[in-house]
Amino acid sequence: MVGRMIARRAHVIKCASRKQEVNWHQCCPELPVSEHGTAQISCLNKSKMRFTDFIILAVYIGLSKALQPDGLGLPVAEWRQRVSLSELSLSATGFSDSFPLSIDDSHCQALSENLTQKCNAFVNCTLRYAQPVGVCLNCYKEFYDYKSLYRIISLPDKGSTDNCSQILLKSDRLQVFVVFNDFFHKLWEESECENCVSDTVIKNDTLYFLNVLQITKSCFDTYQQPGNYCDVCKQCKENYSHLNEVYNKMGKNSSLCIDIEDMMNMTRKMWSKTFNCSFSRLEAVPVIAVSSFMLFLPIIFYLSSFLHSEQKKRKLILPKRAASSSNLMNIQEKKS
Amino acid sequence: MSNIMKKVSWSSREDDPGVAERTPLLNGTSRQVRIERGRRGDSELNQTEEIPHNEKLLSVRYESLDYDNSENQLFLEEERRMSLLGFRFLEFKRWLVCAFIGIFTGLVACFIDIVVEKLSDLKYHAVKQSIVKFTEAGGLCISLILWATLNAAFVLAGSLMVAFIEPVAAGSGIPQIKCYLNGVKIPRVVRLKTLLVKVFGVICSVAGGLAVGKEGPMIHSGAVIAAGISQGRTTSLKKDFKIFEYFRRDTEKRDFVSAGAAAGVSAAFGAPVGGVLFSLEEGASFWNQMLTWRIFFASMISTFTLNFFLSIYHGKPGDLSNPGLINFGRFEDEVRFIVETCHLKSLLTTLCCSLGGIIGALFNSLNYWLTIFRIRYVHRPFLQVAEAVLVASVTATVAFAMIYFSEDCKSLGEEPVEHPLQMFCKDGEYNSMATAFFNTPEKSVRSLFHDPPGLYKPQTLGLFTLSYFLLACWTYGLTVSAGVFIPSLLIGAAWGRLFGICLATSSNSMFADPGRYALIGAAAQLGGIVRMTLSLTVIIVEATGNVTFGLPIMLVLITAKIVGDYFVEGLYDIHIKLQSVPFLHWMMSSPVICFKQVEKVGKIVDILSNTSTNHNGFPVVCDQEPKRLCGLILRSQLIVLLKHKVFVERVNSSLIQRKLQLKDFRDAYPRFPPIQSIHVSQDERQCMMDLREFMNPTPYTVPQETSLPRVFKLFRALGLRHLVVVDDENKVMGLVTRKDLARYHLGKHGLEELHLAQT
């Protein structure tokens, strides 16, 4: 039974090694009819040579050599040359040269290249707009392209025999595409880009904000004079307050993404630190006055209660004592 | 008792002027007999001396709990009648009561937490709006006045309730519960009214921004809930649900109150085991396995209920991340922390703990003097309310002033802050002092533990520590419901973090995260103030959620306790002493009034009505010679008998009387009517009452030669109220009560005697 299995397997391997460019399952129909079903499925499922195949092959070679001196069709040396270790290596690329994939191979290959391209585009864009942060508003197209392609790959339509998701995404332990996908989605979520951009269209609120920001910036540029910032503070105050209002309202609606936040932050820094326009401590005097008054009140309160109210006294109650115990005598002696 | 007397001196008594007249110990008996006849107005002797309140007094109004069961005939009959099924059912009822205690304590804690959060949010929101409006326009003193007014309004409401409706609900409640578990019956401490006042009081105090916490009142509330549920009725609302009648006596009630206190601790801190140990530490009487198991059950249920309902409230059911009212957050990097506490760093840590002990002792002494002043001079209710309101407004003023003048600004977004206050910082930054002051203390503690280094400047922390220390010291002891756990944690966390920051800047290496030192400082400060070691260690370990911190925290607390004890006692002990409670911390028999087994009603009524003696236990002697001890009967039992007129003549007469059952005693429990409300006609005074059925036939006795420590051990271990002293013929020589024992206190100069006083 085992011998038959080994023989069958070795036969398939031998067949496939001979037919270089031919698809794998063409070897399988050569098998006897009764075992066709299972053997074919197992044939189809194994898209690459496994170590066990090598062992089986070695055993078969050994056995056939032992049993039939001229058993193998091919000379051993030539066989060995063909099925060299490099060809038997477990890398998909090496394998695909000697053991070709299924029918949709070119399709998957194309998808893989496409996906790589889209990833590259998004990464390049993100890195270009890393500082100052502009990921959401500048790279959303690339992101959505990538996202749709990934969705096509990972969730194929029902009924199609497309198994590129299996090949590309789940074939190995590392799962590089999946790792990258997680990373992109995490980046997108942390930037909260969905608040500004949705369905490949920038939202109205965001556009309005950008508009107001533009106006404010132009105001800054107009009135800005190096060294003297009084004008800027006065003239652009209205614009700046309006910008702040818009920003706060957007904050309440949670329609802020990292781009907007960063732009606002920059503007604020410019306003407060560079132009030094924020308000200073006016009238510390009333605050000090009110505080001192408040702090003085308890002192008055305690003094008045000390002087005016009656001190609470306690009435002592004298206890009864037992008459005769010898302890009393002891104490009396001690005292006297 | 002679052994102790010989060894110690009486030096403390020598200072007293006029000691010769007043001390009955040194004089002959004849003078005492004259004194006890109650001739108060006797100017010759002038024995009703009045002195200002001090800590060396014992109040006469505190009685003991009757923890020891009176196993009279009625009780034994009832036990005989109870079937095995009845017994099992009784045990099941005990478990059921403990479960309900846990559930209701958790619900009350949940309620307090939610309401405090909402009110605080509203208040801070309003103040913040006003500050934001006036920062630009000027006129910030209006914001200050607004803040002070809001604080004052909340605290006024809370203080009015406490001062006028139920004064015993003032303070944190832990001293009162400690006394209750110790065996002292503090009047009105476990009533429904107390619970309501306490809950609303603590909500108002915390929402009013006082430097207080809400954990201590939680323990008191848990105890009240336990006392209420276990009795199956409310005497305040006059409703009797007719369940749990077996539990209507002091023994069972005190056991349930232990469970309630444990449930309260567990709800407050998320520390069920800490709660069990708290009850164990405070009420070490008759601790058995089943009781421990039930108490543990109650605390577990309490924390689980709180967790469950808070998760639902926060919109994340099943999250279960709020096991207690206070949440210290997660601590990581434990191993590194442990390794770092060695060599030089351990020396510094020890320094930290000693500092905690010293600062704690300072806190306690300041508070002690302040409380003495308050008891002596600020004793009228409206004065107390006024004081509380003043403290609230000053708290707001101090906080506002510190925020106003602080220059410490930090950028937004580094750490999420609830109410970031910009004040005079640049746009996009917020005031660092405001994170400490403009928050509930719990959130401030969390931020001090977990915020990354560099978020607080040393000056900010230093000023904050100093001002908060003074505020907390001033606030504890006011007539409001308030705890002291959180303020001490906050003070400790602040100076601990300051210590850590100084270390990090002085040595250039990354010593430790200042957050670790904040934790050590908080534990050291708390240990230095309250001086609870065992339960506090477990509470902190459970609250931080990390068992690895157990040993460091324990060492910290022990060090703080040792250093602090060198100077002054723990805060709760000080307050217990100031309240003149006869607390047995770790003689003399009085002349007793005995009854015969069959006694005349008139004599009983006269003795009970005698106001000069306030006896509650009377030994019963045999009628025949020699007059041996036969049993012990209590005042409460005599009153029930008089009320139901259980006279010998009436039993013999043709009137068919219902025989008195234990149920009648239980119905009268706990508020027995005073003797003045019992009317006995002249004829009835000639009747006789047979005490044999109702007295405790086997009271605990000691021979005359027993030493004081031994008597003390009996009282503590058995939870006694009366101990009969007999001679070798079993004749009654005297009666030792708790007050007798508590009068003798091992003070600094040897055995001191405390005086009894009317308070």
Chai-1 contact restraints between the chains, C-beta under 6 A:
chainA,res_idxA,chainB,res_idxB,connection_type,confidence,min_distance_angstrom,max_distance_angstrom,comment,restraint_id
A,N265,B,G428,contact,1.0,0.0,6.0,A-B,restraint_1
A,R268,B,D427,contact,1.0,0.0,6.0,A-B,restraint_2
A,R268,B,G428,contact,1.0,0.0,6.0,A-B,restraint_3
A,S272,B,K426,contact,1.0,0.0,6.0,A-B,restraint_4
A,S272,B,D427,contact,1.0,0.0,6.0,A-B,restraint_5
A,S278,B,K426,contact,1.0,0.0,6.0,A-B,restraint_6
A,F279,B,E136,contact,1.0,0.0,6.0,A-B,restraint_7
A,R281,B,F424,contact,1.0,0.0,6.0,A-B,restraint_8
A,L282,B,G138,contact,1.0,0.0,6.0,A-B,restraint_9
A,E283,B,G138,contact,1.0,0.0,6.0,A-B,restraint_10
A,P286,B,C141,contact,1.0,0.0,6.0,A-B,restraint_11
A,V287,B,L140,contact,1.0,0.0,6.0,A-B,restraint_12
A,V287,B,C141,contact,1.0,0.0,6.0,A-B,restraint_13
A,V287,B,Y404,contact,1.0,0.0,6.0,A-B,restraint_14
A,V290,B,C141,contact,1.0,0.0,6.0,A-B,restraint_15
A,V290,B,L144,contact,1.0,0.0,6.0,A-B,restraint_16
A,S291,B,T397,contact,1.0,0.0,6.0,A-B,restraint_17
A,S291,B,A401,contact,1.0,0.0,6.0,A-B,restraint_18
A,M294,B,S393,contact,1.0,0.0,6.0,A-B,restraint_19
A,M294,B,V394,contact,1.0,0.0,6.0,A-B,restraint_20
A,M294,B,T397,contact,1.0,0.0,6.0,A-B,restraint_21
A,L297,B,L390,contact,1.0,0.0,6.0,A-B,restraint_22
A,P298,B,L390,contact,1.0,0.0,6.0,A-B,restraint_23
A,F301,B,L390,contact,1.0,0.0,6.0,A-B,restraint_24
A,S305,B,Y377,contact,1.0,0.0,6.0,A-B,restraint_25
A,S305,B,V378,contact,1.0,0.0,6.0,A-B,restraint_26
A,F306,B,Y377,contact,1.0,0.0,6.0,A-B,restraint_27
A,S309,B,Y377,contact,1.0,0.0,6.0,A-B,restraint_28
A,Q311,B,P52,contact,1.0,0.0,6.0,A-B,restraint_29
A,Q311,B,R376,contact,1.0,0.0,6.0,A-B,restraint_30
A,K312,B,H53,contact,1.0,0.0,6.0,A-B,restraint_31
A,K312,B,R376,contact,1.0,0.0,6.0,A-B,restraint_32
A,K312,B,H379,contact,1.0,0.0,6.0,A-B,restraint_33
A,K313,B,E50,contact,1.0,0.0,6.0,A-B,restraint_34
A,K313,B,P52,contact,1.0,0.0,6.0,A-B,restraint_35
A,R314,B,I51,contact,1.0,0.0,6.0,A-B,restraint_36
A,R314,B,H53,contact,1.0,0.0,6.0,A-B,restraint_37
A,R314,B,L57,contact,1.0,0.0,6.0,A-B,restraint_38
A,R314,B,A757,contact,1.0,0.0,6.0,A-B,restraint_39
A,K315,B,T48,contact,1.0,0.0,6.0,A-B,restraint_40
A,K315,B,E50,contact,1.0,0.0,6.0,A-B,restraint_41
A,K315,B,Q758,contact,1.0,0.0,6.0,A-B,restraint_42
A,L316,B,E49,contact,1.0,0.0,6.0,A-B,restraint_43
A,L316,B,H755,contact,1.0,0.0,6.0,A-B,restraint_44
A,L316,B,A757,contact,1.0,0.0,6.0,A-B,restraint_45
A,I317,B,V60,contact,1.0,0.0,6.0,A-B,restraint_46
A,I317,B,L756,contact,1.0,0.0,6.0,A-B,restraint_47
A,L318,B,I35,contact,1.0,0.0,6.0,A-B,restraint_48
A,L318,B,Q47,contact,1.0,0.0,6.0,A-B,restraint_49
A,K320,B,E36,contact,1.0,0.0,6.0,A-B,restraint_50
A,K320,B,S590,contact,1.0,0.0,6.0,A-B,restraint_51
A,K320,B,P591,contact,1.0,0.0,6.0,A-B,restraint_52
A,R321,B,P24,contact,1.0,0.0,6.0,A-B,restraint_53
A,R321,B,Q32,contact,1.0,0.0,6.0,A-B,restraint_54
A,A322,B,S589,contact,1.0,0.0,6.0,A-B,restraint_55
A,A322,B,P591,contact,1.0,0.0,6.0,A-B,restraint_56
A,A322,B,G734,contact,1.0,0.0,6.0,A-B,restraint_57
A,A323,B,T29,contact,1.0,0.0,6.0,A-B,restraint_58
A,N327,B,S2,contact,1.0,0.0,6.0,A-B,restraint_59
A,N327,B,M5,contact,1.0,0.0,6.0,A-B,restraint_60
A,N330,B,M5,contact,1.0,0.0,6.0,A-B,restraint_61
A,I331,B,L25,contact,1.0,0.0,6.0,A-B,restraint_62
A,K335,B,L26,contact,1.0,0.0,6.0,A-B,restraint_63
